[in-house]
Amino acid sequence: MNSLASTVEKRLLATAEHLAGSHHSNPPAPWVHPHLEQGVVPVKGRQLRASQSIRRGELLLVDVPYALIPVVDDPASSDSLLCSNPACSRHTQRSADRISCPKHCIADVVWCTPACQEADQARHGFECTWLQRYAAPVRAKWGEYDFGMLWLIVRVLASRQGELQDVGQRDNETHPRFQGGWDAIQSFCGSTESWSHAQVRSWTALVKKYLRSGPVLPHDLTADEIVALICREEANSFGLYPRETGVFPVPEPPVDRGDQYGAAVYPRAAIANHSCYPNIMHKPDHQGRMIFTASRDIAAGEECCISYFDLTKRVELKERRDHLQGLFRFVCGYSNSNKRCLPVGERKLPTMKAKFHSSGLADASTAEVSDHESQGTPAMASGSQHLHRKLRGKEVQLFAVGGAIGTSLFVQMGAVLPKGGPAGVFLGFVAYGTIILAVNQCFAEMVCYLPIPSPFVRLAGHWVDDALSFAMGWNFFFTMALGIPYEIVALNVLLTYWTDRVPVAAVVVIVMVLYAILNILTVRYFGVSEFYLSFFKIFLMLGLILYTFITMVGGNPRHDAYGFRYWNDPGAFVSYIVPGSVGRFCGVLACMVQASFTMVGPEYISMAAAEAERPRRVMRKAYSSFVWRLMLFFILGALCIGIVIPYNDPVLAATLAGTRKGSGTGAASPYVISMNHFNIPILPSIVNALIMTSVFSAGNNLVFSAARTLHGMALSGKAPSLFARCNRHGLPYPAVILSLCFCALAFLQVNTSSATVLNWLVGVITASYLLNYLGTCITYLHFYSALRAQNIPRTSLPYRGYFQPYAAWYAVFGTGIMTLILGFELFIHGQWDTATFFLDYTMIGFFVVAGVGWKGVMRTRYVRPREADLGLGGLKGEIDAYEEVTSQGVGRGGWRGVWDGVFE
């Protein structure tokens, strides 16, 4: 015991000498207690903890400011004005010895001695011109707080400039887990997503007017990078008060800390800002250093403080603080009077469990777990930005199937058979399949790197131009939203296969109610419902492929092994519109256009990125499996319809012409026509019923995707901030409600023929898909260039696409050309139709107008690859930390583990 006491006394003496030894000739240096460590706990967030016991009164952390400003009302009469030399930062008294700036920039800039003024000459030179020009107008127009914030940012930039010019003095070697210097500032928590959109817009306006790089303020950062820096500074800067901070729990009213006299940014101490302090106190010393002291004896493994700023699922800071205070529960494990209590929540952590048992501190009979912990849902930031990561791998996999497969695969694919013939349909789908595979590679690499809400839409703004993001976002939202009534119309049409006595309005209302129920519950219920609904689609598609094979080899009532008969008679190709080889080429083009509406999927996977558990693993598996889904469902489906019936089948022609009952229902499906030819009973009704479940599931997917797209745009300020709100279950309910409102468009069917409404919506949506793919591939090329410009190896990515960047260039040209030829028939002699032209190309005009308009109004700028923020203001770091923690979890055992493993 005496040996232990002696060790503690020596440590206290050493830290006291460390503080006392700092003077002008020897600038103050940071210091970290050897038993203090940083970490992240899933249910709480970032924290400081003691790796070994620490005695009350011991110094825990001494940090020097990276930048510091004085905060006083009247500089001329204040004794609290700080020396501007960062190596000194002492209080200066009102006397003749106080030295002001010879250029009279502002009265707040003073030095305590000529030596300090000379030592600070280079740093102050960076800020002096800026202060002369902007200090007075900013104070007059924006007030003291905003001026102080801007001035602190300028001083941060000044310190950065000095650090870059003198690499040898970079302050980052104090402790491997307590980084210093500009690197630490960049790793602070806080991003544009951590603040309200109104606040970020206000800061953006300030940056563009007062903090742009130029002769007045020479730095090499973009406006977006400065805004991100402000977001981090506001989340991590400290106010300097004369009395200690850290009474826990926070009393009401709070303890009076005295009048603030300064504000500073500390590289190592930032984790303790916006934190709950059960065991530590902090107070600035006479040189501006922030001193952290143990306020009580701290046992090994105990928390010193927990940061609550980055618990983004709780929007209000006070709500986050109150939440964490409830997690600091102490359970006594000692029976004697010198008992020491440990936080209950830590008993669930495998890394600390052995320590507690070995020290006799764990007592299962008395352990108590908070409600939040019992849910098993991490409260730490996971990059999901208020959404909850509750979708498992199997649900995401089938979510992609559910969104991609609808009436197009079973019914409308047959509409192009008379245009291209069986070989034309197959070649058209294969040709477009190569394009969509290349598009999938672009989606996969970016979404796995940053699985955030509405990823491909928002990444365009961060890596290309905000105008492109705006155009893509609204284009994709309308694609999803207009697709909802399209699926409802298709449901009603399919219902008429049996009867047309059910009122259209009744069908619309019933489907709206069901969509509302499935989407207003938590995303977990949505995922489970889609998982099982998608099984019907898989069962139907596999069944139809099997039906094709069995009947073509003779397993039909006529025992007719027809094989590829219809490829020879009437033929494999059709001359569409014009005769000869040109006509056959036009037929293949028509099939490619149909394929561009039928073969979709990568965008649906991305919509689940922010709500997927272990997102990078789940997204990687989902995108990798897209290849076999493409081959199995779309390519084989295109092959099968050319096998089961000839392209000149009279029943198909009458159905498409509308002269036969069943146009648009399952009766229009080539498979059902084939079944009727063979007089197979019941099976056509089963197929029609399963097609209805497919259509219902596709509409349900569209509601989900539309809501998440709108929510993602609201997060980045491209939609009203109302739609960024989520309830406590992580549901963006305002966005869901607006998306459901589009169901009302299906009521158009009451007074307009179903086929007409269907054609309107199909015509508009086809161009929208292609435009989104084009924008995504352009974004990927910028992402690829940014990785190279910033020397980030692609080997570090969680998913690497094949044949990049060549696949991306192929996808750009492929989707671009397909967008232009959507209505190619109109430009052939005698085929012009004004209504069709507007249906095919309206969304292209909307896309261009939206992008150009947003660029003109908001004056957005093109993002060069070397300036692209590949970390998205800290979001990537949040996801990295979340992935690291969740990857250590134990998977399910038994049949559930096997079942999950099939998909994950």
GILIN-V935214 format. One line per field, one symbol per residue. ss: DSSP state (2 for helix, 1 for strand, 0 for the rest). phi: phi as a letter, one per 40 degrees, with the letter a starting at -180 (. if undefined). burial: b if it has 24 or more other C-alpha atoms within 12 Angstrom, else e. A space follows every 50 residues. Layout:
ss: ???
phi: ???
burial: ???
This chain:
ss: 02222222222222222222001001000011000111111000111111 00010000111110111111000022200011100000001100000011 00000000011002222220222222222222222222222202222222 22222222222222202220000010010022222200000222002222 22222222220000000000002222222222222201110000100000 00000000000111110022220011000111110000011111000100 00111110000000002222222222200111000000001112222202 22222222000000000000222200000000000000001022222222 22220022220222222222222222222222222222222222222220 00002222222220022222222222222222222222222222200000 00022222222222222222002222222222222222222222222222 22000000000000222200000000000222222222222222222200 02222220222100222222222202222222222222222222000002 22222220000000022202222222200000222222222222222222 22222222222222200000222200000000222222222222222222 00022222222222222222222222222222222222200002220000 00000222222222222222000222200000022222222222222222 22222222000000222000022222222222222200000002222222 2220
phi: .cccccccccccccccccccccaccbdcbcabdcbcbcabbdcbhcabbc cbcbcdgccbabbcccaabcbbcbdcbccbcccccccbfccbccacccbc cccfcacccabcacccccccccccdccccccccbdccccccbgccccdcc cccccccccccccccbccbccabcadbbcbgcdcdccdchacccbccccc cccccccccbbccidcacabccccccccccdccccbcbccbcbcbhcbcc cbcccccgccbaaabbcccdcccfbcbcbbbbacccbgccbbbccacbcd gcccabcbcccccbccccccccccdcccbbbcbbcccccbbbccdccccc cbcccccccgccbccbcbbcdccccgbccccbgcfgcbcbccdcccdccc ccccbacdcbbcdccccccbgcccccccccccdccccccdccddcccccb cbcfcccccdccbbaccccccccccccccccccccdccdcccccccdcab ccddcccccccdccccccbcccccccccccdcccccccdcccccccdccc ccchcbdcfcccfcdcccbcicbbccgbcgcccccccccccccccccccb idccccccccbccfdcccccccccccccccccccccccccccccaccbdc cccccccgcbchcgcccccdccdcccccfccgddcccccccccccccccc cccdcccccccccccbgbadcdcccbcccgbcccccccccccdccccdcc bbcdcccdcdcccccdccdcccccccccccccccccdccbfbccccccab ccfccccccccccccccccccdbcccccdgbcacccdcccbcccccdccc ccccccccfcbcccdccccccfghcccccdccccccccccccbgcccccc cdcc
burial: eeeeeeebeebbeebeebbeebebeebbbbbbbbbbbbbbbbbbbbbbbb eebbbebbbbbbbbbbbbbbbbeebeeebbbbbbbbbbbbbbeeeeebbb beeeebbbbbbbbeebbeebbebbbbbbebbbebbeebeeeeeeebbbbb bbbbbbbbbbbbeeeeeeeebbebeeebbbbbebbbbbbbbbbbbbbeeb bebbebbbebbbeeeebebebbbbbbbbbbbbbbbbbbbbbeebbbbbbe eeeeeeeeebbbbbbbbbbbbbbbbbbbbbbbbbbbbbbbbbbbbbbbbb bbbbbbbbbbbbbbbebeebbbbbbbbbbbbbbeeeeeebbbbbbbbbbe ebeeebeeeebbeeeeebbbeebeeebbbbbbbbbbbbbbbbbbbbbbbb bbbbbbbbbbbbbbbbbbbbbbbbbbbbbbbbbbbbbbbbbbbbbbbbbb bbbbbbbbbbbbbbbbbbbbbbbbbbbbbbbbbbbbbbbbbbbbbbbeee eeebeebbbebbebbbebbbbbbbebbbbbbbbbbbbbebbebbbebbbe bbeeebeeeeebbbebbeeebbbbbbbeeeeeebbbbbbbbbbbbbbbbb bbbbbbbbbbbbbbbbbbbbbbbbbbbebbebbbbbbbbbbbbbbbbbbe bbbebbeeeebbbbbbbbbbbbbbbbbeeeeebbbbbbbbbbbbbbbbbb bbbbbbbbbbbbbbbbbbbebbbbbbbebbbbbbbbbbbbbbbbbbbbbe eeebbbbbbbbbbbbbbbbbbbbbbbbbbbbbbbbbbeeeeeebeebbbb beebbebbbbbbbbbbbbbbbbbbbbeeeeeeeeebbebbbbbbbbbbeb beebeeeeebbbbbbbbbbbbbbbbbbbbbbbbebbeeeeeeeeeeeeee eebb
